[in-house]
Each structure stands twice: as structure tokens, then as C-alpha cells.
């Protein structure tokens, strides 16, 4: 075998080994997190969806005729806040109301998070994102649900967690059309959101904010939902079983 042939053979083996490692890593991350998306591909998809929503608008504001208005309880980073500002533990949850894994996370941990907020342990920061608009048969369900959620957080903040819970209890299947605007309104009415607040859902006041928050999350490296952080550090434990997240919160510095 010539030197050139040996070199080519070695390079081929190295490439095959690298591909195998990448495949194992992708499989491991998918099994652990439930859903892993290559960041570059996800960015391209989200940017294309945002641009499709707003034509000539920017990625941060897909509709240049509408200003980016943040809910009264929102942070500058794009989260809806719930709980005492001085709570010792800050928990961030990046979510999409159509994401089935977010629903699974909510069923396992929603009650515990509400309890920890109520007792003053946790300041909860919820990021309602629109990653899965492309999987709602053209209805932009993720954006519509996030807009309604932001509206409740802005105008009826005491109903924020109840409405969050209701949206997951009636979570539509990924790939379908999602709930209609009327069905979202009925859910809000059912948890006590005042009618005058529900009546503003169709105005879609906070849709540009949802789009801007989604772009900001991508820029921060959030590539999938749910992503959970405790005091700024990504929680890498089991998101779908009752207990591990609570234990990590109780063990957080400052607790």
C-alpha cells in the first residue's frame, strides 16, 4: 500500500470514528432530554417562522406596525415572574405550550413549584416561547397561547399559575391545529381570569414580545424545551419524575 493510500485510509477511519462519536452523543442527549435540536438548524427554523409571521419585520419584532410591549410582570430577559422578588432560589423554565415534554414536566413538577413559590422559597421565571409554531398546522398555536398567557400575567397576575396549569391540562397534540382562540378564552374564564382581560386576547398585544423573547432565548443557547435553570445553572437531572427538581432546589446555595 502506498503512503498516499495509507494516509487516505487513516483519514477515512478517523472520519468514521468521529461520525460514530457524534451519533452516540446525539442519541445520549435525546434520551436524557427527550428532544434535542441542533442549535444552528433550530435558529434557522425559528428565524424563518418569525420572518414568515412578519414579512419585512425584524426577527425581534416580526410585525413592525406593532411595538414590542412587555407584560408588567416580565423581566428584561423575557420571563414572566411569579413569587417573591427576594426568594432565595430563582428557577427559570423555558417552555412551549405545545411541547409534549413541557406537559410531562408540568405534570411532574408543576404542583411542587407552586408550593415552593407559595412558601417563599422560589422566584419562578417562566419563558413562554414559540419554538413549535411550525408544528401547529399553520395556526401559530405556540404564539397564540403564549400571548394569552402574557396577557393574563400583565392584567390578572394572580391567575398566572392557574392559567399556566389549565393550558397544560388541555394541551393539544403536537402537529395538530392546537386550541382555537375561543377554547383558550374558555380555559381562561374557567380559572377566573376576568372577562375584560380575556376580551383582549384577540388583540395579540404581546405577540411581538413573544417573538423577541424566543429570539433572545436562542441567542442565550436555549435549544429546546423544557430547559430549567436553578440560580442560573442548567438543571441536568430528571425533569419528568416528582422529586429530583425539588431536591435540587432545596440543596441550592442560599436555601
Phi, psi and omega in degrees: 000131181291163178299319180296319180294320179296320179297316180296321179295317179297318180296322178296316179297319179297318180295319179295321179294320179296318179296320179295318178299316180297318179297317179296320181295318179296319180296318181297315182293324179294316181294324183284320188257348179091323180203122179235133180236133177300127188303316182297318179294318180297317178302315181297318181295312183295318179297320180294322178295315180298316179296322178296328179289328190240006178062248186273003182289167178281167178296325182286331178221094187293343179238100185295347178277349179246131177286158174277106181252123180269141174301154183299332183263014184270153172270167177292341179277349177104023181251148170270126184261142177222131178110177183292133178300332183262015177301142187291338183237129177255123179244122177254135177233117176265120191222163173223127187292349174262350184290117181296329178288330174293321176298318178296320177298315181299317180297326181279323192238350184302313180297319179295318179296319177297320179296316182292327175294315183297326181274359175088010180279322189241136163260114185264133178237112184256127179253098178279109188252169183240037180303322192257021173307323184292347181249029178236032175054036175085003183268354182054047184299318182302316179293317182295318179293319179295322177297315179297318179297316179295324179296316178296316180299326181283319192246346176215061190301335179290349179256006185303308185289324178295320179289321175304313180297318181295321179297326178279327178297329178249030184298127178284164179287141174299134180099346177267190182279347183079182177287148175284168177300321179295321180291322175298318179298319179297319177299316180296315177302321184295335179257011173093013176292129182302147184299323181295333175285314180301324181297342180270354179307313183295345178288341176053044184301322189260008178299317176299325178293320177300315179297316180295320180293323178295315177299317180297321179297317177300317181294335178275358177095009176282113186250000180194164178235145357280144167243132184235134178235142175243116184051041175090349182257134181296129175281122185253009179275194183287118181271349193243012178233139179295130174125303186302318180293317178300317179298319179293322177295315181294336180266359183293145176304136179094346180288000000 
